[in-house]
Amino acid sequence: MKTQVFEVNTISKTTKAVSYSLGMLFMLMFLSNCSTMQEIPGSTSSDLSSSYAVKSFEKKKQLSQNLDTRDPRSYYHYLLALKAEKAYQLEEAALHYKEVVQHDPEAERFHEKWVRLLLRTGQFDEAVRAGQNALSRFPENEEIKMILGDIFASKGQAEEAIKHYDQIIRISPENARALLLKGALLEGMEKYDQALEEYKKGALVESKNPLIQFYLGRAYLRANKLKEAEESLDIAVSLKPNLLQARHHLAWVLERQGRTVEALKEYGLLLKLTPDNEYVKNRVSKLHSSGTLDQNPSESFEAIPSALEKQPNIHMRIATIYFEQTLYLRALDEFQLVLAKLDYKDPHVLMARIYETHGRLDKAVEEFEKLRKLEPKSLDILLYTARLYSLMKIPEKSIDLLNEAVKLEPENDQLLHSLALAYMAKNENDMAIVTMSKAVALNPKKDSYYFELGALMEKSGDYKGAIENMRQAIELNPLHSNAHNFLGYIYALEGYDLDQALEHLKKALTIQPRNGYFLDSLGWIYFKKGESKKALTQIQKALIYTEPDPVLYDHLGDILFSLENYDEASGAWKNSLFLTVNEKEDPGGEMPDPQTLRNKIDKAKRLLQQSY
């Protein structure tokens, strides 16, 4: 008997996988001679016919010799399928499993993998064709029958789906999922008595399955069996307290039995979880206005109120459970089935989160672009889509979307701030300054806006504007350590008011004593004041607390050079040059000039030669 909701027993499949993998290792030695593997490592159309392994296999096949191994092309595509699955490249994995099945048609488990991946990627028509072909070879395969039944049900072909579920139940009478899904279809067809019987069978198989208990409770309620309904719904909410629809139904059952106090308790819990639920508010209001808390049930109640009448989408319920259990691949299967029946917001949002979690930002964006079509004026969707494009390093897309968001709420300073950051990512600093200035005008009490505007102005060469904004940030927030550091560093760069610069850095380090960049700034101020030994002490501390930084090594070289330590100065500048020319991404801030560093290194080299 299964002990977990819809758990699939994989022990026998794991055993097969081990033996298959051992054979695969042997065949890889032959496939290493195949040049096409190196030429097209991710292609599903690679021609392996010229490889030694394939030629040997084909020769044995033609001579009708005993084939002690499988077609090496199936191994090749199996490896690529595993690689694609690991990278969440599900469409590519499906293509490779198609090749595996083509070259090894008797491998039942790969038919299963291919059909499931077609479902997982929303290729329903192809999944049906592949599944029916597989069933012609393996007519007792429960998993493929289940997938086809689910697809037929989601496409509105209830009778065909029930036929597949019945076949599964015949093969495995304890398959609770098939019983539940068949019951849901019968309920949707208004065959309520038959649906109740299927739910009862499912509850006998998996009594601790909250979904089965919920649907069974609904069926009992519709049949006016209130005690049985209460028992099933109570089990459902005890097993899964956040199954709100079960709690809605339980509260209604209590109402129907005249148990007003208990019903109000359930409605109270629902209001805590969903405070804007108008249906619950109305029920509470009616119960309070009735003026009675007695135990006398009313005879005028309808079986299920209209607000609860619509059958919950069972695949959405299953998908949510998988999602909560972090069984994301199985959740994707169910979300695809949900969307096949009705395209709405929730599945797309959760699918996007799954794709983002697994590094498929392109697929996450694809889901949010679908959401934009469903809700083009949704600010939340615009912002999340812009964020995804930003993570993908496509700032122009982020800018377009954020401009749309600003049009919807032109007085929203946070939107303008986000737009300014997007312009910064695209190095459009002039537009960033204009946009950030608008954000400051709308919210002049935000210290972080002044700091970022000051940093932008410094980058554009407007030191006066930068200093004014940094001072304003400090006025609003005297503990703004970054503003103190920035202001002190600007003073040091300009070479004036070094005592005030020193005060700002001391304040910054009082707040963040182990900030390597602050220590670098302090060392640079000491250097500008002509106190190179103090400067060296601070720079050496900075090296402990920061990642290798080209500016810091440049400063270290300058300080060592002033102390006539030309050898170590040259080494520091070489480190700075290496980090500068090998910078993989735009650092977005100050960077040494490579030619200047080379000139410094040459100068140190000449002075070293003169000293010998």
Secondary structure as a PSIPRED ss2 file (coil, helix, strand):
# PSIPRED VFORMAT (PSIPRED V4.0)

   1 M C   1.000  0.000  0.000
   2 K C   1.000  0.000  0.000
   3 T C   1.000  0.000  0.000
   4 Q C   1.000  0.000  0.000
   5 V C   1.000  0.000  0.000
   6 F C   1.000  0.000  0.000
   7 E C   1.000  0.000  0.000
   8 V C   1.000  0.000  0.000
   9 N C   1.000  0.000  0.000
  10 T C   1.000  0.000  0.000
  11 I H   0.000  1.000  0.000
  12 S H   0.000  1.000  0.000
  13 K H   0.000  1.000  0.000
  14 T H   0.000  1.000  0.000
  15 T H   0.000  1.000  0.000
  16 K H   0.000  1.000  0.000
  17 A H   0.000  1.000  0.000
  18 V H   0.000  1.000  0.000
  19 S H   0.000  1.000  0.000
  20 Y H   0.000  1.000  0.000
  21 S H   0.000  1.000  0.000
  22 L H   0.000  1.000  0.000
  23 G H   0.000  1.000  0.000
  24 M H   0.000  1.000  0.000
  25 L H   0.000  1.000  0.000
  26 F H   0.000  1.000  0.000
  27 M H   0.000  1.000  0.000
  28 L H   0.000  1.000  0.000
  29 M H   0.000  1.000  0.000
  30 F H   0.000  1.000  0.000
  31 L H   0.000  1.000  0.000
  32 S C   1.000  0.000  0.000
  33 N C   1.000  0.000  0.000
  34 C C   1.000  0.000  0.000
  35 S H   0.000  1.000  0.000
  36 T H   0.000  1.000  0.000
  37 M H   0.000  1.000  0.000
  38 Q H   0.000  1.000  0.000
  39 E H   0.000  1.000  0.000
  40 I C   1.000  0.000  0.000
  41 P C   1.000  0.000  0.000
  42 G C   1.000  0.000  0.000
  43 S C   1.000  0.000  0.000
  44 T C   1.000  0.000  0.000
  45 S C   1.000  0.000  0.000
  46 S C   1.000  0.000  0.000
  47 D C   1.000  0.000  0.000
  48 L C   1.000  0.000  0.000
  49 S C   1.000  0.000  0.000
  50 S C   1.000  0.000  0.000
  51 S C   1.000  0.000  0.000
  52 Y H   0.000  1.000  0.000
  53 A H   0.000  1.000  0.000
  54 V H   0.000  1.000  0.000
  55 K H   0.000  1.000  0.000
  56 S H   0.000  1.000  0.000
  57 F H   0.000  1.000  0.000
  58 E H   0.000  1.000  0.000
  59 K H   0.000  1.000  0.000
  60 K H   0.000  1.000  0.000
  61 K H   0.000  1.000  0.000
  62 Q H   0.000  1.000  0.000
  63 L C   1.000  0.000  0.000
  64 S C   1.000  0.000  0.000
  65 Q C   1.000  0.000  0.000
  66 N C   1.000  0.000  0.000
  67 L C   1.000  0.000  0.000
  68 D C   1.000  0.000  0.000
  69 T C   1.000  0.000  0.000
  70 R C   1.000  0.000  0.000
  71 D C   1.000  0.000  0.000
  72 P H   0.000  1.000  0.000
  73 R H   0.000  1.000  0.000
  74 S H   0.000  1.000  0.000
  75 Y H   0.000  1.000  0.000
  76 Y H   0.000  1.000  0.000
  77 H H   0.000  1.000  0.000
  78 Y H   0.000  1.000  0.000
  79 L H   0.000  1.000  0.000
  80 L H   0.000  1.000  0.000
  81 A H   0.000  1.000  0.000
  82 L H   0.000  1.000  0.000
  83 K H   0.000  1.000  0.000
  84 A H   0.000  1.000  0.000
  85 E H   0.000  1.000  0.000
  86 K H   0.000  1.000  0.000
  87 A C   1.000  0.000  0.000
  88 Y C   1.000  0.000  0.000
  89 Q C   1.000  0.000  0.000
  90 L H   0.000  1.000  0.000
  91 E H   0.000  1.000  0.000
  92 E H   0.000  1.000  0.000
  93 A H   0.000  1.000  0.000
  94 A H   0.000  1.000  0.000
  95 L H   0.000  1.000  0.000
  96 H H   0.000  1.000  0.000
  97 Y H   0.000  1.000  0.000
  98 K H   0.000  1.000  0.000
  99 E H   0.000  1.000  0.000
 100 V H   0.000  1.000  0.000
 101 V H   0.000  1.000  0.000
 102 Q H   0.000  1.000  0.000
 103 H H   0.000  1.000  0.000
 104 D C   1.000  0.000  0.000
 105 P C   1.000  0.000  0.000
 106 E C   1.000  0.000  0.000
 107 A C   1.000  0.000  0.000
 108 E H   0.000  1.000  0.000
 109 R H   0.000  1.000  0.000
 110 F H   0.000  1.000  0.000
 111 H H   0.000  1.000  0.000
 112 E H   0.000  1.000  0.000
 113 K H   0.000  1.000  0.000
 114 W H   0.000  1.000  0.000
 115 V H   0.000  1.000  0.000
 116 R H   0.000  1.000  0.000
 117 L H   0.000  1.000  0.000
 118 L H   0.000  1.000  0.000
 119 L H   0.000  1.000  0.000
 120 R H   0.000  1.000  0.000
 121 T C   1.000  0.000  0.000
 122 G C   1.000  0.000  0.000
 123 Q C   1.000  0.000  0.000
 124 F H   0.000  1.000  0.000
 125 D H   0.000  1.000  0.000
 126 E H   0.000  1.000  0.000
 127 A H   0.000  1.000  0.000
 128 V H   0.000  1.000  0.000
 129 R H   0.000  1.000  0.000
 130 A H   0.000  1.000  0.000
 131 G H   0.000  1.000  0.000
 132 Q H   0.000  1.000  0.000
 133 N H   0.000  1.000  0.000
 134 A H   0.000  1.000  0.000
 135 L H   0.000  1.000  0.000
 136 S H   0.000  1.000  0.000
 137 R H   0.000  1.000  0.000
 138 F C   1.000  0.000  0.000
 139 P C   1.000  0.000  0.000
 140 E C   1.000  0.000  0.000
 141 N C   1.000  0.000  0.000
 142 E H   0.000  1.000  0.000
 143 E H   0.000  1.000  0.000
 144 I H   0.000  1.000  0.000
 145 K H   0.000  1.000  0.000
 146 M H   0.000  1.000  0.000
 147 I H   0.000  1.000  0.000
 148 L H   0.000  1.000  0.000
 149 G H   0.000  1.000  0.000
 150 D H   0.000  1.000  0.000
 151 I H   0.000  1.000  0.000
 152 F H   0.000  1.000  0.000
 153 A H   0.000  1.000  0.000
 154 S H   0.000  1.000  0.000
 155 K C   1.000  0.000  0.000
 156 G C   1.000  0.000  0.000
 157 Q C   1.000  0.000  0.000
 158 A H   0.000  1.000  0.000
 159 E H   0.000  1.000  0.000
 160 E H   0.000  1.000  0.000
 161 A H   0.000  1.000  0.000
 162 I H   0.000  1.000  0.000
 163 K H   0.000  1.000  0.000
 164 H H   0.000  1.000  0.000
 165 Y H   0.000  1.000  0.000
 166 D H   0.000  1.000  0.000
 167 Q H   0.000  1.000  0.000
 168 I H   0.000  1.000  0.000
 169 I H   0.000  1.000  0.000
 170 R H   0.000  1.000  0.000
 171 I H   0.000  1.000  0.000
 172 S C   1.000  0.000  0.000
 173 P C   1.000  0.000  0.000
 174 E C   1.000  0.000  0.000
 175 N C   1.000  0.000  0.000
 176 A H   0.000  1.000  0.000
 177 R H   0.000  1.000  0.000
 178 A H   0.000  1.000  0.000
 179 L H   0.000  1.000  0.000
 180 L H   0.000  1.000  0.000
 181 L H   0.000  1.000  0.000
 182 K H   0.000  1.000  0.000
 183 G H   0.000  1.000  0.000
 184 A H   0.000  1.000  0.000
 185 L H   0.000  1.000  0.000
 186 L H   0.000  1.000  0.000
 187 E H   0.000  1.000  0.000
 188 G H   0.000  1.000  0.000
 189 M C   1.000  0.000  0.000
 190 E C   1.000  0.000  0.000
 191 K C   1.000  0.000  0.000
 192 Y H   0.000  1.000  0.000
 193 D H   0.000  1.000  0.000
 194 Q H   0.000  1.000  0.000
 195 A H   0.000  1.000  0.000
 196 L H   0.000  1.000  0.000
 197 E H   0.000  1.000  0.000
 198 E H   0.000  1.000  0.000
 199 Y H   0.000  1.000  0.000
 200 K H   0.000  1.000  0.000
 201 K H   0.000  1.000  0.000
 202 G H   0.000  1.000  0.000
 203 A H   0.000  1.000  0.000
 204 L H   0.000  1.000  0.000
 205 V H   0.000  1.000  0.000
 206 E C   1.000  0.000  0.000
 207 S C   1.000  0.000  0.000
 208 K C   1.000  0.000  0.000
 209 N C   1.000  0.000  0.000
 210 P H   0.000  1.000  0.000
 211 L H   0.000  1.000  0.000
 212 I H   0.000  1.000  0.000
 213 Q H   0.000  1.000  0.000
 214 F H   0.000  1.000  0.000
 215 Y H   0.000  1.000  0.000
 216 L H   0.000  1.000  0.000
 217 G H   0.000  1.000  0.000
 218 R H   0.000  1.000  0.000
 219 A H   0.000  1.000  0.000
 220 Y H   0.000  1.000  0.000
 221 L H   0.000  1.000  0.000
 222 R H   0.000  1.000  0.000
 223 A C   1.000  0.000  0.000
 224 N C   1.000  0.000  0.000
 225 K C   1.000  0.000  0.000
 226 L H   0.000  1.000  0.000
 227 K H   0.000  1.000  0.000
 228 E H   0.000  1.000  0.000
 229 A H   0.000  1.000  0.000
 230 E H   0.000  1.000  0.000
 231 E H   0.000  1.000  0.000
 232 S H   0.000  1.000  0.000
 233 L H   0.000  1.000  0.000
 234 D H   0.000  1.000  0.000
 235 I H   0.000  1.000  0.000
 236 A H   0.000  1.000  0.000
 237 V H   0.000  1.000  0.000
 238 S H   0.000  1.000  0.000
 239 L H   0.000  1.000  0.000
 240 K C   1.000  0.000  0.000
 241 P C   1.000  0.000  0.000
 242 N C   1.000  0.000  0.000
 243 L C   1.000  0.000  0.000
 244 L H   0.000  1.000  0.000
 245 Q H   0.000  1.000  0.000
 246 A H   0.000  1.000  0.000
 247 R H   0.000  1.000  0.000
 248 H H   0.000  1.000  0.000
 249 H H   0.000  1.000  0.000
 250 L H   0.000  1.000  0.000
 251 A H   0.000  1.000  0.000
 252 W H   0.000  1.000  0.000
 253 V H   0.000  1.000  0.000
 254 L H   0.000  1.000  0.000
 255 E H   0.000  1.000  0.000
 256 R H   0.000  1.000  0.000
 257 Q C   1.000  0.000  0.000
 258 G C   1.000  0.000  0.000
 259 R C   1.000  0.000  0.000
 260 T H   0.000  1.000  0.000
 261 V H   0.000  1.000  0.000
 262 E H   0.000  1.000  0.000
 263 A H   0.000  1.000  0.000
 264 L H   0.000  1.000  0.000
 265 K H   0.000  1.000  0.000
 266 E H   0.000  1.000  0.000
 267 Y H   0.000  1.000  0.000
 268 G H   0.000  1.000  0.000
 269 L H   0.000  1.000  0.000
 270 L H   0.000  1.000  0.000
 271 L H   0.000  1.000  0.000
 272 K H   0.000  1.000  0.000
 273 L H   0.000  1.000  0.000
 274 T C   1.000  0.000  0.000
 275 P C   1.000  0.000  0.000
 276 D C   1.000  0.000  0.000
 277 N C   1.000  0.000  0.000
 278 E H   0.000  1.000  0.000
 279 Y H   0.000  1.000  0.000
 280 V H   0.000  1.000  0.000
 281 K H   0.000  1.000  0.000
 282 N H   0.000  1.000  0.000
 283 R H   0.000  1.000  0.000
 284 V H   0.000  1.000  0.000
 285 S H   0.000  1.000  0.000
 286 K H   0.000  1.000  0.000
 287 L H   0.000  1.000  0.000
 288 H H   0.000  1.000  0.000
 289 S H   0.000  1.000  0.000
 290 S C   1.000  0.000  0.000
 291 G C   1.000  0.000  0.000
 292 T C   1.000  0.000  0.000
 293 L C   1.000  0.000  0.000
 294 D C   1.000  0.000  0.000
 295 Q C   1.000  0.000  0.000
 296 N C   1.000  0.000  0.000
 297 P C   1.000  0.000  0.000
 298 S C   1.000  0.000  0.000
 299 E C   1.000  0.000  0.000
 300 S C   1.000  0.000  0.000
 301 F C   1.000  0.000  0.000
 302 E C   1.000  0.000  0.000
 303 A C   1.000  0.000  0.000
 304 I C   1.000  0.000  0.000
 305 P C   1.000  0.000  0.000
 306 S H   0.000  1.000  0.000
 307 A H   0.000  1.000  0.000
 308 L H   0.000  1.000  0.000
 309 E H   0.000  1.000  0.000
 310 K C   1.000  0.000  0.000
 311 Q C   1.000  0.000  0.000
 312 P C   1.000  0.000  0.000
 313 N C   1.000  0.000  0.000
 314 I H   0.000  1.000  0.000
 315 H H   0.000  1.000  0.000
 316 M H   0.000  1.000  0.000
 317 R H   0.000  1.000  0.000
 318 I H   0.000  1.000  0.000
 319 A H   0.000  1.000  0.000
 320 T H   0.000  1.000  0.000
 321 I H   0.000  1.000  0.000
 322 Y H   0.000  1.000  0.000
 323 F H   0.000  1.000  0.000
 324 E H   0.000  1.000  0.000
 325 Q C   1.000  0.000  0.000
 326 T C   1.000  0.000  0.000
 327 L C   1.000  0.000  0.000
 328 Y H   0.000  1.000  0.000
 329 L H   0.000  1.000  0.000
 330 R H   0.000  1.000  0.000
 331 A H   0.000  1.000  0.000
 332 L H   0.000  1.000  0.000
 333 D H   0.000  1.000  0.000
 334 E H   0.000  1.000  0.000
 335 F H   0.000  1.000  0.000
 336 Q H   0.000  1.000  0.000
 337 L H   0.000  1.000  0.000
 338 V H   0.000  1.000  0.000
 339 L H   0.000  1.000  0.000
 340 A H   0.000  1.000  0.000
 341 K H   0.000  1.000  0.000
 342 L C   1.000  0.000  0.000
 343 D C   1.000  0.000  0.000
 344 Y C   1.000  0.000  0.000
 345 K H   0.000  1.000  0.000
 346 D H   0.000  1.000  0.000
 347 P H   0.000  1.000  0.000
 348 H H   0.000  1.000  0.000
 349 V H   0.000  1.000  0.000
 350 L H   0.000  1.000  0.000
 351 M H   0.000  1.000  0.000
 352 A H   0.000  1.000  0.000
 353 R H   0.000  1.000  0.000
 354 I H   0.000  1.000  0.000
 355 Y H   0.000  1.000  0.000
 356 E H   0.000  1.000  0.000
 357 T H   0.000  1.000  0.000
 358 H C   1.000  0.000  0.000
 359 G C   1.000  0.000  0.000
 360 R C   1.000  0.000  0.000
 361 L H   0.000  1.000  0.000
 362 D H   0.000  1.000  0.000
 363 K H   0.000  1.000  0.000
 364 A H   0.000  1.000  0.000
 365 V H   0.000  1.000  0.000
 366 E H   0.000  1.000  0.000
 367 E H   0.000  1.000  0.000
 368 F H   0.000  1.000  0.000
 369 E H   0.000  1.000  0.000
 370 K H   0.000  1.000  0.000
 371 L H   0.000  1.000  0.000
 372 R H   0.000  1.000  0.000
 373 K H   0.000  1.000  0.000
 374 L H   0.000  1.000  0.000
 375 E C   1.000  0.000  0.000
 376 P C   1.000  0.000  0.000
 377 K C   1.000  0.000  0.000
 378 S C   1.000  0.000  0.000
 379 L H   0.000  1.000  0.000
 380 D H   0.000  1.000  0.000
 381 I H   0.000  1.000  0.000
 382 L H   0.000  1.000  0.000
 383 L H   0.000  1.000  0.000
 384 Y H   0.000  1.000  0.000
 385 T H   0.000  1.000  0.000
 386 A H   0.000  1.000  0.000
 387 R H   0.000  1.000  0.000
 388 L H   0.000  1.000  0.000
 389 Y H   0.000  1.000  0.000
 390 S H   0.000  1.000  0.000
 391 L H   0.000  1.000  0.000
 392 M C   1.000  0.000  0.000
 393 K C   1.000  0.000  0.000
 394 I C   1.000  0.000  0.000
 395 P H   0.000  1.000  0.000
 396 E H   0.000  1.000  0.000
 397 K H   0.000  1.000  0.000
 398 S H   0.000  1.000  0.000
 399 I H   0.000  1.000  0.000
 400 D H   0.000  1.000  0.000
 401 L H   0.000  1.000  0.000
 402 L H   0.000  1.000  0.000
 403 N H   0.000  1.000  0.000
 404 E H   0.000  1.000  0.000
 405 A H   0.000  1.000  0.000
 406 V H   0.000  1.000  0.000
 407 K H   0.000  1.000  0.000
 408 L H   0.000  1.000  0.000
 409 E C   1.000  0.000  0.000
 410 P C   1.000  0.000  0.000
 411 E C   1.000  0.000  0.000
 412 N C   1.000  0.000  0.000
 413 D H   0.000  1.000  0.000
 414 Q H   0.000  1.000  0.000
 415 L H   0.000  1.000  0.000
 416 L H   0.000  1.000  0.000
 417 H H   0.000  1.000  0.000
 418 S H   0.000  1.000  0.000
 419 L H   0.000  1.000  0.000
 420 A H   0.000  1.000  0.000
 421 L H   0.000  1.000  0.000
 422 A H   0.000  1.000  0.000
 423 Y H   0.000  1.000  0.000
 424 M H   0.000  1.000  0.000
 425 A H   0.000  1.000  0.000
 426 K C   1.000  0.000  0.000
 427 N C   1.000  0.000  0.000
 428 E C   1.000  0.000  0.000
 429 N H   0.000  1.000  0.000
 430 D H   0.000  1.000  0.000
 431 M H   0.000  1.000  0.000
 432 A H   0.000  1.000  0.000
 433 I H   0.000  1.000  0.000
 434 V H   0.000  1.000  0.000
 435 T H   0.000  1.000  0.000
 436 M H   0.000  1.000  0.000
 437 S H   0.000  1.000  0.000
 438 K H   0.000  1.000  0.000
 439 A H   0.000  1.000  0.000
 440 V H   0.000  1.000  0.000
 441 A H   0.000  1.000  0.000
 442 L H   0.000  1.000  0.000
 443 N C   1.000  0.000  0.000
 444 P C   1.000  0.000  0.000
 445 K C   1.000  0.000  0.000
 446 K C   1.000  0.000  0.000
 447 D H   0.000  1.000  0.000
 448 S H   0.000  1.000  0.000
 449 Y H   0.000  1.000  0.000
 450 Y H   0.000  1.000  0.000
 451 F H   0.000  1.000  0.000
 452 E H   0.000  1.000  0.000
 453 L H   0.000  1.000  0.000
 454 G H   0.000  1.000  0.000
 455 A H   0.000  1.000  0.000
 456 L H   0.000  1.000  0.000
 457 M H   0.000  1.000  0.000
 458 E H   0.000  1.000  0.000
 459 K H   0.000  1.000  0.000
 460 S C   1.000  0.000  0.000
 461 G C   1.000  0.000  0.000
 462 D C   1.000  0.000  0.000
 463 Y H   0.000  1.000  0.000
 464 K H   0.000  1.000  0.000
 465 G H   0.000  1.000  0.000
 466 A H   0.000  1.000  0.000
 467 I H   0.000  1.000  0.000
 468 E H   0.000  1.000  0.000
 469 N H   0.000  1.000  0.000
 470 M H   0.000  1.000  0.000
 471 R H   0.000  1.000  0.000
 472 Q H   0.000  1.000  0.000
 473 A H   0.000  1.000  0.000
 474 I H   0.000  1.000  0.000
 475 E H   0.000  1.000  0.000
 476 L H   0.000  1.000  0.000
 477 N C   1.000  0.000  0.000
 478 P C   1.000  0.000  0.000
 479 L C   1.000  0.000  0.000
 480 H C   1.000  0.000  0.000
 481 S H   0.000  1.000  0.000
 482 N H   0.000  1.000  0.000
 483 A H   0.000  1.000  0.000
 484 H H   0.000  1.000  0.000
 485 N H   0.000  1.000  0.000
 486 F H   0.000  1.000  0.000
 487 L H   0.000  1.000  0.000
 488 G H   0.000  1.000  0.000
 489 Y H   0.000  1.000  0.000
 490 I H   0.000  1.000  0.000
 491 Y H   0.000  1.000  0.000
 492 A H   0.000  1.000  0.000
 493 L H   0.000  1.000  0.000
 494 E H   0.000  1.000  0.000
 495 G C   1.000  0.000  0.000
 496 Y C   1.000  0.000  0.000
 497 D C   1.000  0.000  0.000
 498 L H   0.000  1.000  0.000
 499 D H   0.000  1.000  0.000
 500 Q H   0.000  1.000  0.000
 501 A H   0.000  1.000  0.000
 502 L H   0.000  1.000  0.000
 503 E H   0.000  1.000  0.000
 504 H H   0.000  1.000  0.000
 505 L H   0.000  1.000  0.000
 506 K H   0.000  1.000  0.000
 507 K H   0.000  1.000  0.000
 508 A H   0.000  1.000  0.000
 509 L H   0.000  1.000  0.000
 510 T H   0.000  1.000  0.000
 511 I H   0.000  1.000  0.000
 512 Q C   1.000  0.000  0.000
 513 P C   1.000  0.000  0.000
 514 R C   1.000  0.000  0.000
 515 N C   1.000  0.000  0.000
 516 G H   0.000  1.000  0.000
 517 Y H   0.000  1.000  0.000
 518 F H   0.000  1.000  0.000
 519 L H   0.000  1.000  0.000
 520 D H   0.000  1.000  0.000
 521 S H   0.000  1.000  0.000
 522 L H   0.000  1.000  0.000
 523 G H   0.000  1.000  0.000
 524 W H   0.000  1.000  0.000
 525 I H   0.000  1.000  0.000
 526 Y H   0.000  1.000  0.000
 527 F H   0.000  1.000  0.000
 528 K H   0.000  1.000  0.000
 529 K C   1.000  0.000  0.000
 530 G C   1.000  0.000  0.000
 531 E C   1.000  0.000  0.000
 532 S H   0.000  1.000  0.000
 533 K H   0.000  1.000  0.000
 534 K H   0.000  1.000  0.000
 535 A H   0.000  1.000  0.000
 536 L H   0.000  1.000  0.000
 537 T H   0.000  1.000  0.000
 538 Q H   0.000  1.000  0.000
 539 I H   0.000  1.000  0.000
 540 Q H   0.000  1.000  0.000
 541 K H   0.000  1.000  0.000
 542 A H   0.000  1.000  0.000
 543 L H   0.000  1.000  0.000
 544 I H   0.000  1.000  0.000
 545 Y H   0.000  1.000  0.000
 546 T C   1.000  0.000  0.000
 547 E C   1.000  0.000  0.000
 548 P C   1.000  0.000  0.000
 549 D C   1.000  0.000  0.000
 550 P H   0.000  1.000  0.000
 551 V H   0.000  1.000  0.000
 552 L H   0.000  1.000  0.000
 553 Y H   0.000  1.000  0.000
 554 D H   0.000  1.000  0.000
 555 H H   0.000  1.000  0.000
 556 L H   0.000  1.000  0.000
 557 G H   0.000  1.000  0.000
 558 D H   0.000  1.000  0.000
 559 I H   0.000  1.000  0.000
 560 L H   0.000  1.000  0.000
 561 F H   0.000  1.000  0.000
 562 S H   0.000  1.000  0.000
 563 L C   1.000  0.000  0.000
 564 E C   1.000  0.000  0.000
 565 N C   1.000  0.000  0.000
 566 Y H   0.000  1.000  0.000
 567 D H   0.000  1.000  0.000
 568 E H   0.000  1.000  0.000
 569 A H   0.000  1.000  0.000
 570 S H   0.000  1.000  0.000
 571 G H   0.000  1.000  0.000
 572 A H   0.000  1.000  0.000
 573 W H   0.000  1.000  0.000
 574 K H   0.000  1.000  0.000
 575 N H   0.000  1.000  0.000
 576 S H   0.000  1.000  0.000
 577 L H   0.000  1.000  0.000
 578 F H   0.000  1.000  0.000
 579 L H   0.000  1.000  0.000
 580 T H   0.000  1.000  0.000
 581 V H   0.000  1.000  0.000
 582 N C   1.000  0.000  0.000
 583 E C   1.000  0.000  0.000
 584 K C   1.000  0.000  0.000
 585 E C   1.000  0.000  0.000
 586 D C   1.000  0.000  0.000
 587 P C   1.000  0.000  0.000
 588 G C   1.000  0.000  0.000
 589 G C   1.000  0.000  0.000
 590 E C   1.000  0.000  0.000
 591 M C   1.000  0.000  0.000
 592 P C   1.000  0.000  0.000
 593 D C   1.000  0.000  0.000
 594 P H   0.000  1.000  0.000
 595 Q H   0.000  1.000  0.000
 596 T H   0.000  1.000  0.000
 597 L H   0.000  1.000  0.000
 598 R H   0.000  1.000  0.000
 599 N H   0.000  1.000  0.000
 600 K H   0.000  1.000  0.000
 601 I H   0.000  1.000  0.000
 602 D H   0.000  1.000  0.000
 603 K H   0.000  1.000  0.000
 604 A H   0.000  1.000  0.000
 605 K H   0.000  1.000  0.000
 606 R H   0.000  1.000  0.000
 607 L H   0.000  1.000  0.000
 608 L H   0.000  1.000  0.000
 609 Q H   0.000  1.000  0.000
 610 Q H   0.000  1.000  0.000
 611 S H   0.000  1.000  0.000
 612 Y C   1.000  0.000  0.000
